[in-house]
């Protein structure tokens, strides 16, 4: 039997036993507790939103769970007063866990990842996000009953071929009620019925119930779909809604204007393009004729809403590993992207959760009917370019229908270790203390995930990569393949200022351009010139490091000092002083050194039986060594935006938003409100400076000392050492 760390999961509490307490793990026990998020009694509106994962939403890079990459969405709903729950299915055998079995091969009674009306009827809204497995006829009936009871469903799809688990199904097909293929194998019969492409816009479960279907297109328009319908025509749902990002998505086609109507369309001035991986023309008509990107439906007592892409709703905090490879997921910070759908999503849920007496958009009482899409199903949508096959073949022994093949720490996997921290920092910064050298990276086996530290010395393959050279041996180097969003900042051909910088590269040991390399790069950080005390404590003993901190107290008479972290006075390290350093830097001999910020180079070791630094070769006041700008000469946000990554800055601006939940804030230039920086908060700073925790901060002026660097793919400031409110 496979071994794993025994993990006990509870609501908001996770206890991970140490490696010395390994015990035989029971399969499928590691992730039994579905998360629930509850508002305070004062905030509660008495309503519940269920997010479904019984049929997918966690395949490939998708992580649409309320404590993962949909956590921003879930947290915003809680702030609105909703109780938010994750729905996994029904524990039919009462063994404490909900298992998925392929019910095409096994008894339908064995599969517990199912939807029944009794299991979801307590909710007011049911969110179906990128559902990747077809519904049985009984499940479709359960959803119909849910809507007939006056409830609401939010259908979140993606482009055609978003078959993330390679089982030949994507959300456009599952929601429509038929596969794009007309092969006989999709006439499944039994519990499912006939799922072959009917080749008619008037047929299919979605259109028959809600008067609308998802197209099989794949469209890119990252500038933001701008044809937002006026609020008086959309039940007020588009109030305050700006153009919405579309990063490879689908539109819908309205077939019955009394049941469905569009909220957001391509404007005639928009210039969307075919998604580069689309198997057909991708973009069929453009403009309004492509059909709405976001729509709603009113059919009988209940309601539904639809959007053709998850990107403007998701955030960059995935929880699970990939089911097929076990690799870390990378999701997009769409909830805080300039093209976010957060305002619209909250408006939609509020509308879905509110029962109303009217049954159709029939023009009465201002219920404007929808505009029928001129060609609701193109000839291209009547055949399957994949011929009933997945867009790619599964590898690594992965079988999407067999959870026993899922890799550890992925959703539905037999084994995993859970999360040590139930709400961890989703964007931990690698440090030199956790990195390996280029020489060590070259010695690592293919597939090893690592953080490697080295100096940028050249471009590789034009704009597509860089050469990273060992800090101690310039003759040793490795190729690094850059992802498209990393090239502008880190490719020497596009940004010559990166040459000579020391980088921390997080990726996987592989080959690139026929040479040893690093691929699948998930993070690039310019190495700090000096570690914080917290980072120094995480560095292995024996390494020579440079760190910075504040002098807190004398230690061992005249022979040493206690250095505290600039962001957390309770985090300290002992510094053993050499004889020549004591007169100036021993607080016992020179009390004026107390509270001074020092920059120290020495060997990570222990001193006085505590973590420490010995063999100090350099020690100086930060004011005499640091290139940091004068804090009395604050830079504007606009000035910092013009600086290259890695530049130390002191910037002042207005706090305008929380970013990534409690983990960051948005700083705007009061003289140019469109110019913004994302400020990544250290853990010790969040209680005081997170607008999510302290809404009163919004609109106040703040000074930030740190290093210019991107955060969540946006211009920002990291390694923040000081924050000062100026109001």
C-alpha positions in Angstrom: 0.0 0.0 0.0 1.2 3.5 -0.9 2.5 5.6 2.1 1.5 9.2 2.6 1.6 11.7 5.5 -1.4 11.1 7.6 -3.5 14.2 7.3 -6.5 15.2 9.4 -8.7 17.8 7.7 -11.4 19.8 9.5 -13.3 23.0 8.9 -10.6 25.6 8.7 -8.1 23.4 10.4 -5.5 21.1 8.9 -3.1 19.0 11.0 -0.2 17.5 9.1 1.9 15.0 11.1 5.7 15.1 10.8 7.6 12.9 8.4 8.6 10.8 11.3 5.0 9.8 12.0 4.3 8.3 8.5 1.6 5.7 8.6 -0.2 3.6 5.9 -2.8 5.9 4.4 -6.3 4.8 3.6 -7.1 5.7 -0.1 -9.5 8.5 -0.7 -9.5 9.7 2.9 -7.2 12.7 2.5 -9.7 15.2 1.1 -13.0 14.2 2.5 -14.2 17.5 3.9 -15.9 19.8 1.4 -15.1 23.4 2.3 -17.8 25.8 3.5 -17.6 29.6 3.8 -20.0 31.3 6.1 -20.7 35.0 6.6 -21.1 36.5 10.0 -24.6 36.5 11.6 -24.8 40.2 11.0 -23.9 39.9 7.3 -25.9 36.8 6.4 -28.7 37.2 3.9 -29.9 33.7 4.6 -29.1 32.3 1.2 -26.8 29.6 -0.1 -24.7 29.3 -3.2 -23.4 25.8 -4.2 -20.3 25.4 -6.4 -20.4 22.0 -8.2 -17.3 19.8 -8.5 -19.2 16.5 -8.9 -18.8 16.7 -12.7 -15.6 18.6 -13.1 -14.1 22.0 -12.9 -10.8 20.7 -11.5 -9.3 19.0 -14.6 -6.1 20.2 -16.3 -5.3 23.7 -15.1 -8.9 24.3 -14.0 -9.3 24.7 -10.2 -12.8 26.1 -9.9 -13.2 25.4 -6.2 -14.1 27.9 -3.5 -10.9 27.5 -1.6 -8.8 27.5 -4.8 -8.9 29.5 -8.0 -12.6 30.5 -7.4 -11.8 31.7 -3.8 -12.0 35.4 -4.8 -15.5 34.8 -6.2 -16.5 32.8 -3.2 -15.2 35.4 -0.7 -17.0 38.2 -2.5 -20.2 36.2 -2.2 -19.6 35.7 1.5 -19.1 39.5 1.8 -22.4 39.8 0.1 -24.0 37.7 2.8 -24.2 34.3 1.2 -23.2 30.9 2.7 -21.0 29.3 0.1 -20.5 25.5 -0.2 -18.7 23.1 -2.4 -20.9 20.3 -3.8 -19.3 17.0 -4.6 -22.2 14.5 -4.8 -24.0 12.1 -2.5 -22.4 9.6 -0.1 -24.6 6.7 -1.1 -22.8 4.1 1.1 -22.3 6.4 4.1 -18.6 5.6 4.3 -17.7 9.3 4.8 -16.3 9.9 1.3 -17.8 10.6 -2.1 -16.2 8.5 -4.9 -16.5 8.9 -8.7 -16.8 5.7 -10.7 -17.3 5.4 -14.4 -21.0 4.6 -14.5 -20.7 3.7 -18.2 -18.8 0.5 -17.0 -20.0 0.1 -13.4 -23.3 0.1 -11.7 -24.8 3.6 -11.6 -25.3 3.0 -7.9 -21.5 2.9 -7.4 -20.9 6.4 -8.7 -21.5 9.0 -5.9 -20.4 12.1 -7.9 -24.0 12.7 -9.0 -26.5 15.5 -8.8 -29.9 14.9 -7.2 -32.5 17.5 -6.4 -32.7 16.5 -2.8 -29.0 17.1 -2.4 -29.0 20.6 -3.8 -32.5 21.9 -3.0 -31.3 23.7 0.1 -29.3 26.1 -2.2 -30.6 29.2 -3.9 -28.0 29.2 -6.7 -26.1 26.3 -8.3 -22.8 27.2 -10.1 -21.7 24.8 -12.8 -18.1 25.8 -13.9 -16.5 24.0 -16.9 -18.4 20.8 -16.3 -16.4 18.1 -18.1 -18.6 15.0 -17.8 -22.1 14.6 -19.3 -25.2 14.6 -17.1 -27.5 11.6 -16.9 -31.1 12.0 -17.8 -31.9 12.0 -14.0 -29.4 14.7 -13.4 -30.8 16.9 -16.1 -34.2 16.4 -14.5 -32.8 17.3 -11.1 -31.5 20.6 -12.5 -34.9 21.2 -14.2 -36.7 20.6 -10.9 -34.2 23.0 -9.2 -35.1 25.8 -11.6 -38.8 25.0 -11.5 -38.6 25.6 -7.7 -37.6 29.2 -8.4 -33.8 28.7 -8.0 -31.0 29.8 -10.3 -28.1 28.1 -12.2 -25.0 29.9 -13.4 -23.4 28.1 -16.3 -19.7 29.0 -16.8 -18.2 27.5 -20.0 -15.1 27.9 -22.1 -14.1 27.6 -25.7 -14.8 24.4 -27.6 -12.0 21.8 -27.1 -11.5 22.9 -23.4 -11.5 19.1 -22.9 -9.2 19.5 -19.9 -9.3 15.9 -18.8 -9.1 14.5 -22.3 -12.4 12.5 -22.0 -13.8 14.0 -25.3 -16.2 16.3 -23.4 -16.0 20.0 -22.7 -18.5 22.3 -21.0 -20.1 23.6 -24.2 -21.1 20.1 -25.1 -22.2 19.0 -21.6 -24.3 22.1 -21.1 -25.9 21.9 -24.6 -26.8 18.2 -23.9 -24.9 16.7 -26.9 -21.4 16.1 -28.1 -20.2 17.9 -31.2 -19.7 14.5 -32.8 -22.5 12.4 -34.4 -20.7 9.1 -34.0 -22.8 6.2 -32.7 -20.7 5.9 -29.5 -22.4 9.1 -28.3 -25.8 7.5 -28.5 -25.0 6.1 -25.0 -28.5 5.0 -24.1 -29.4 3.8 -20.7 -29.0 6.4 -18.0 -27.7 8.9 -20.5 -29.8 8.6 -23.7 -28.7 10.0 -27.1 -25.8 12.6 -26.9 -25.1 12.7 -30.7 -25.0 16.1 -32.3 -28.6 16.8 -33.5 -27.3 19.3 -36.1 -30.1 21.7 -35.2 -30.1 24.8 -33.0 -33.6 24.0 -31.8 -32.6 20.6 -30.2 -30.6 19.9 -27.1 -31.2 20.0 -23.4 -30.1 23.6 -22.9 -32.0 25.2 -25.7 -35.1 23.2 -24.9 -35.1 24.4 -21.3 -33.6 27.9 -21.6 -33.9 28.9 -25.3 -30.1 29.2 -25.8 -27.1 27.1 -26.7 -23.3 27.5 -26.4 -21.5 27.8 -29.7 -18.6 25.6 -30.5 -16.3 28.5 -31.3 -13.0 29.6 -29.9 -12.5 33.4 -29.8 -9.8 35.7 -28.3 -10.4 39.2 -27.3 -8.3 40.2 -24.4 -9.0 43.9 -24.9 -12.5 43.3 -23.4 -15.8 42.5 -25.1 -17.3 46.0 -25.0 -20.9 45.7 -26.3 -22.5 45.9 -22.8 -26.2 46.2 -23.0 -27.9 49.1 -21.1 -29.0 48.2 -17.6 -32.7 49.0 -18.3 -32.7 46.1 -20.8 -30.9 43.6 -18.7 -32.9 43.5 -15.4 -30.3 45.9 -14.1 -27.5 43.3 -14.2 -25.1 45.4 -16.4 -25.1 48.4 -14.0 -21.4 49.3 -13.5 -20.1 46.7 -15.8 -17.1 47.5 -18.0 -15.8 45.6 -21.1 -15.0 42.0 -20.1 -11.8 40.0 -20.9 -12.2 37.0 -23.3 -9.0 34.8 -23.2 -10.1 32.1 -25.5 -13.8 31.6 -24.9 -17.2 30.8 -26.5 -20.3 32.8 -27.2 -23.9 31.7 -27.1 -26.7 31.7 -29.6 -30.2 32.9 -28.6 -32.9 30.7 -30.2 -36.0 31.8 -28.1 -35.9 35.5 -27.3 -38.7 35.2 -24.7 -36.6 32.8 -22.7 -33.1 34.2 -23.1 -31.4 37.5 -23.8 -27.8 38.7 -24.1 -26.0 41.0 -21.6 -22.7 41.5 -23.3 -21.9 41.2 -27.1 -19.0 42.1 -29.4 -19.4 45.7 -30.4 -19.0 46.4 -34.1 -15.8 48.3 -33.2 -14.4 45.2 -31.3 -11.9 43.2 -33.3 -11.9 39.6 -31.9 -9.7 37.0 -33.4 -9.8 33.2 -33.8 -8.2 31.4 -30.8 -4.9 30.2 -32.2 -5.6 26.5 -31.3 -9.2 26.5 -32.7 -9.8 23.5 -35.0 -12.2 25.3 -37.2 -12.5 28.9 -38.2 -12.9 29.8 -34.5 -14.7 33.1 -35.1 -17.8 32.6 -37.2 -19.3 36.1 -37.8 -18.0 38.7 -35.3 -20.0 41.5 -33.9 -23.5 40.8 -32.5 -24.0 38.0 -35.0 -21.5 35.9 -33.1 -24.1 35.8 -30.3 -23.8 37.0 -26.7 -20.7 36.4 -24.6 -22.8 36.7 -21.4 -26.6 36.0 -21.3 -29.5 35.2 -18.9 -32.6 33.1 -19.2 -36.0 33.2 -17.5 -38.0 30.0 -18.1 -40.9 29.5 -15.7 -40.3 30.2 -12.0 -36.5 29.9 -12.1 -33.6 31.6 -13.8 -30.2 30.8 -15.4 -27.1 32.8 -16.5 -24.3 32.0 -18.9 -20.8 33.1 -19.7 -18.4 31.7 -22.3 -15.1 31.9 -20.4 -13.8 31.3 -16.9 -10.8 33.7 -17.3 -12.5 36.9 -16.2 -13.8 35.1 -13.0 -10.9 33.0 -11.8 -8.0 34.0 -9.6 -4.4 33.0 -9.3 -4.7 30.8 -6.2 -5.1 27.1 -7.4 -5.4 24.5 -4.6 -5.0 21.2 -6.3 -2.3 19.5 -8.5 -3.1 18.4 -12.1 -4.8 15.0 -12.2 -2.8 13.8 -15.2 0.8 14.8 -14.3 0.7 16.0 -10.7 2.2 19.3 -11.7 1.4 22.6 -10.1 -1.5 24.5 -11.8 -1.2 28.0 -13.0 -4.4 30.0 -13.2 -5.1 33.5 -14.3 -5.8 36.5 -12.0 -9.0 37.3 -13.9 -10.9 38.5 -10.9 -8.6 41.5 -10.6 -7.7 41.8 -14.2 -8.8 45.1 -15.8 -11.3 43.0 -17.8 -12.7 41.2 -14.7 -16.3 40.0 -14.5 -16.5 40.4 -10.8 -19.2 43.1 -10.7 -21.3 41.3 -13.3 -20.9 37.9 -11.5 -22.1 39.3 -8.2 -25.0 41.0 -10.0 -25.9 37.7 -11.7 -25.8 35.7 -8.4 -28.0 38.3 -6.7 -30.5 38.1 -9.5 -30.4 34.3 -9.7 -31.0 34.1 -5.9 -34.1 36.3 -6.0 -37.4 34.6 -6.9 -39.7 36.6 -9.1 -43.2 36.1 -10.4 -42.7 36.6 -14.1 -41.9 33.6 -16.2 -40.6 35.0 -19.5 -39.0 38.1 -21.1 -42.3 38.8 -22.9 -42.1 42.6 -23.0 -44.5 43.1 -20.2 -43.5 45.3 -17.3 -40.3 46.3 -19.0 -39.0 42.6 -19.4 -37.3 43.3 -22.7 -37.2 40.2 -24.9 -33.9 38.9 -26.2 -32.7 39.3 -29.8 -32.6 36.0 -31.6 -29.2 35.2 -33.1 -29.5 35.3 -36.9 -27.6 32.0 -37.5 -27.8 30.1 -34.2 -25.9 27.1 -35.5 -23.4 27.2 -38.3 -22.6 24.4 -40.7 -19.2 24.1 -39.0 -20.8 23.3 -35.7 -22.6 20.3 -37.2 -19.5 18.2 -37.5 -16.6 17.4 -35.2 -13.1 18.3 -36.3 -11.7 15.9 -33.7 -13.8 13.0 -35.0 -14.9 11.9 -31.6 -11.3 11.9 -30.2 -9.9 14.0 -27.4 -7.8 17.0 -28.5 -4.7 15.2 -27.1 -4.1 11.7 -25.9 -3.7 11.1 -22.1 -0.2 10.3 -20.9 1.6 9.2 -17.7 -0.9 6.4 -17.3 -3.8 8.8 -16.7 -7.3 7.7 -17.5 -9.9 10.4 -17.0 -12.6 7.8 -16.1 -10.5 6.0 -13.5 -9.6 8.0 -10.4 -7.1 5.4 -9.3 -4.8 6.8 -12.0 -5.0 10.4 -10.7 -1.8 11.9 -9.4 -1.3 12.7 -5.7 -2.8 15.9 -4.4 -5.2 16.3 -7.3 -8.9 16.4 -6.8 -10.4 12.9 -6.6 -6.9 11.3 -6.3 -6.5 8.3 -3.9 -3.7 10.0 -2.0 -2.6 13.4 -1.0 -1.2 15.5 1.8 -3.8 18.2 2.0 -2.7 21.7 2.8 -0.6 22.4 5.9 -2.1 25.9 6.0 -5.8 26.1 5.2 -5.3 29.5 3.6 -1.7 29.7 2.5 0.0 32.5 0.7 -0.8 31.6 -2.9 2.3 33.3 -4.3 5.3 32.4 -2.1 8.5 34.1 -3.2 11.4 31.8 -3.8 14.6 33.0 -2.1 18.3 32.3 -2.7 18.2 30.1 0.4 15.8 27.7 -1.3 17.4 27.7 -4.7 20.0 25.5 -6.3 22.9 26.6 -8.4 23.0 26.2 -12.2 25.6 23.5 -11.7 23.2 21.6 -9.4 20.3 22.1 -11.8 22.4 20.6 -14.6 23.0 17.5 -12.4 19.2 17.1 -11.7 17.3 14.5 -13.5 14.8 15.4 -16.2 11.4 16.3 -14.8 12.7 17.5 -11.4 10.9 20.7 -10.2 13.3 23.2 -8.8 14.2 26.8 -8.2 17.6 27.7 -9.8 19.6 30.8 -9.1 22.0 32.3 -11.7 23.0 35.3 -13.7 21.3 36.3 -17.0 24.1 36.5 -19.6 22.4 36.2 -23.0 19.2 35.7 -25.0 18.4 32.2 -26.3 16.4 31.6 -29.5 15.6 35.3 -30.1 12.9 36.5 -27.7 11.9 33.1 -26.5 14.5 32.2 -23.8 17.5 33.3 -21.8 20.9 31.9 -20.8 21.4 31.5 -17.0 25.0 31.2 -15.9 26.3 29.8 -12.6 27.3 32.5 -10.1 30.5 30.7 -9.1 31.5 29.4 -12.5 30.9 31.5 -15.6 31.7 28.5 -17.8 28.6 26.7 -16.6 25.2 27.7 -18.0 21.7 26.4 -18.7 19.0 27.5 -21.2 15.7 28.8 -19.8 12.5 28.7 -22.0 10.3 31.7 -21.2 6.5 31.6 -21.3 4.9 34.2 -23.5 3.9 36.5 -20.6 7.5 36.5 -19.2 9.4 37.6 -22.3 8.8 41.3 -22.1 10.5 41.6 -18.7 13.0 38.7 -18.7 14.2 38.2 -22.3 17.5 40.2 -22.9 16.6 41.0 -26.5 13.3 42.7 -25.4 14.7 44.1 -22.1 18.5 44.5 -22.2 18.4 45.8 -18.6 17.9 42.2 -17.4 21.5 41.3 -18.5 23.7 40.8 -15.5 20.7 40.4 -13.1 20.6 37.5 -10.7 17.4 35.5 -11.2 15.5 32.9 -9.3 13.8 30.7 -11.9 11.1 28.2 -10.8 10.5 25.5 -13.4 11.2 21.9 -14.4 14.5 20.4 -15.5 14.3 19.5 -19.1 16.0 20.4 -22.4 15.6 23.4 -24.7 17.1 24.1 -28.1 18.9 20.7 -27.9 20.8 21.7 -24.7 20.1 21.2 -21.0 17.4 23.6 -20.0 14.6 24.7 -17.7 11.0 24.6 -19.1 7.5 25.1 -17.8 8.7 28.2 -15.9 6.0 29.3 -13.3 7.9 32.1 -11.6 10.9 34.4 -12.3 12.1 36.7 -9.5 15.0 39.1 -9.5 17.0 37.9 -6.4 17.1 40.4 -3.6 20.4 41.9 -2.9 19.8 41.2 0.8 17.6 38.6 2.4 15.2 39.4 5.2 15.8 37.8 8.5 12.8 35.5 7.8 14.4 34.4 4.5 17.8 34.0 6.2 16.3 31.7 8.8 15.1 29.4 5.9 18.6 29.3 4.4 20.7 26.1 4.9 23.5 26.2 7.4 26.9 26.7 5.9 25.8 29.1 3.1 27.3 32.6 2.9 24.5 35.1 2.6 23.7 38.8 2.8 20.8 39.8 5.0 19.3 43.0 6.3 17.4 43.7 9.6 17.1 45.9 12.6 19.3 45.8 15.7 17.0 44.7 18.5 19.3 44.0 21.5 22.8 43.2 22.6 23.7 39.5 23.0 26.4 37.8 25.1 27.7 41.1 26.5 29.8 42.8 23.8 30.2 39.8 21.5 27.0 39.7 19.5 23.7 41.3 18.7 20.1 40.3 18.0 18.8 41.2 14.5 15.0 41.4 13.9 13.1 41.1 10.7 12.1 44.5 9.3 8.5 43.3 8.8 8.2 41.3 12.0 10.0 42.4 15.2 9.4 39.0 16.8 11.4 37.1 14.1 15.1 37.3 15.0 18.5 35.8 14.3 21.8 36.0 16.4 24.8 37.8 14.8 28.2 37.0 16.2 30.5 40.0 15.8 34.2 39.8 14.9 36.5 41.7 17.3 37.0 44.5 14.8 33.3 45.1 14.6 32.3 45.3 18.2 33.2 48.9 19.0 30.7 50.2 16.3 28.1 47.5 16.2 27.8 46.0 19.7 24.7 47.6 21.4 26.5 47.0 24.7 29.4 49.3 23.6 27.4 51.6 21.3 23.7 51.9 22.4 23.0 54.3 19.5 23.2 51.3 17.1 19.9 50.0 18.5 17.0 50.2 16.0 19.5 50.9 13.1 19.0 48.8 10.0 22.1 46.8 9.1 23.3 44.9 6.0 25.4 41.9 7.0 27.3 39.3 5.0 28.3 36.1 6.8 27.9 32.4 7.1 24.5 30.9 8.2 25.2 28.9 11.3 24.1 28.8 14.9 25.2 31.0 17.9 24.3 30.7 21.5 22.3 27.5 20.6 20.0 29.6 18.4 19.9 30.3 14.6 22.7 32.7 13.8 25.3 34.2 11.5 29.0 33.8 12.1 32.2 34.7 10.2 30.8 38.1 9.4 32.9 39.6 6.5 30.9 42.7 5.9 28.6 44.8 8.2 27.3 48.3 7.7 24.4 50.6 8.3 21.9 50.3 5.5 21.9 54.0 5.0 25.5 53.9 3.9 25.2 50.9 1.6 21.7 50.7 0.3 20.8 52.1 -3.1 17.2 52.7 -1.9 15.7 56.0 -2.8 15.4 58.8 -0.2 12.1 58.2 1.5 11.5 61.9 1.6 11.5 62.0 -2.2 8.6 59.7 -2.8 8.1 58.5 -6.4 4.7 58.6 -8.0 3.0 55.4 -9.2 3.5 56.7 -12.8 7.2 57.1 -12.2 7.6 53.6 -10.8 5.7 52.1 -13.8 8.5 53.5 -15.9 11.2 51.8 -13.9 12.6 48.4 -14.7 11.9 45.3 -12.6 14.4 45.0 -9.8 14.7 48.7 -9.0 14.4 49.6 -5.3 11.6 52.2 -4.9 9.8 54.3 -2.4 6.4 55.1 -3.9 3.3 57.0 -2.6 -0.2 56.6 -3.9 -3.8 56.0 -3.1 -5.2 52.7 -1.9 -8.0 51.8 -4.4 -8.7 48.1 -4.0 -7.8 44.8 -2.3 -6.0 42.5 -4.6 -6.0 38.7 -4.4 -8.1 38.6 -1.3 -5.9 39.6 1.7 -2.6 39.2 0.0 -2.1 42.5 -1.8 -3.5 45.9 -2.5 -3.8 48.2 -5.5 -2.0 51.6 -5.3 -3.2 54.3 -7.8 -1.6 57.5 -8.9 -4.0 60.3 -7.7 -3.0 62.4 -10.6 -3.4 59.6 -13.2 -6.0 57.1 -11.7 -5.5 54.7 -14.6 -1.9 54.1 -13.5 -1.8 51.4 -10.9 0.6 49.1 -9.0 -0.1 45.8 -7.2 1.6 45.9 -3.8 2.3 42.4 -2.5 1.9 42.4 1.3 4.1 40.3 3.6 2.3 38.1 6.0 3.0 40.4 9.0 1.6 43.4 7.0 -1.8 42.1 6.0 -3.7 42.6 9.3 -2.9 46.3 9.2 -2.7 47.1 5.5 -5.1 44.7 3.6 -8.2 46.5 2.4 -10.0 43.2 2.4 -9.5 43.1 6.2 -9.7 46.9 6.7 -12.0 48.5 4.2 -11.4 51.9 5.8 -8.0 52.0 4.1 -9.7 52.6 0.7 -9.0 56.1 -0.5 -6.1 56.7 2.0 -2.6 57.6 0.9 0.2 55.1 1.5 4.0 55.1 1.2 5.6 51.8 0.2 9.2 50.8 0.3 10.2 47.8 -1.7 11.4 46.5 -5.1 9.6 47.0 -8.4 8.6 43.6 -9.7 5.5 42.1 -11.2 2.8 40.5 -9.1 0.0 38.4 -10.5 1.3 39.3 -14.0 0.7 43.0 -13.3 3.3 45.8 -12.6 3.9 45.8 -8.9 6.1 46.1 -5.8 7.4 43.1 -3.9 9.8 42.6 -1.0 8.0 45.3 0.9 10.1 46.4 3.9 8.1 49.5 5.0 4.5 50.8 4.8 3.4 54.2 6.1 -0.1 55.7 6.0 0.3 59.4 5.0 -3.3 60.5 5.8 
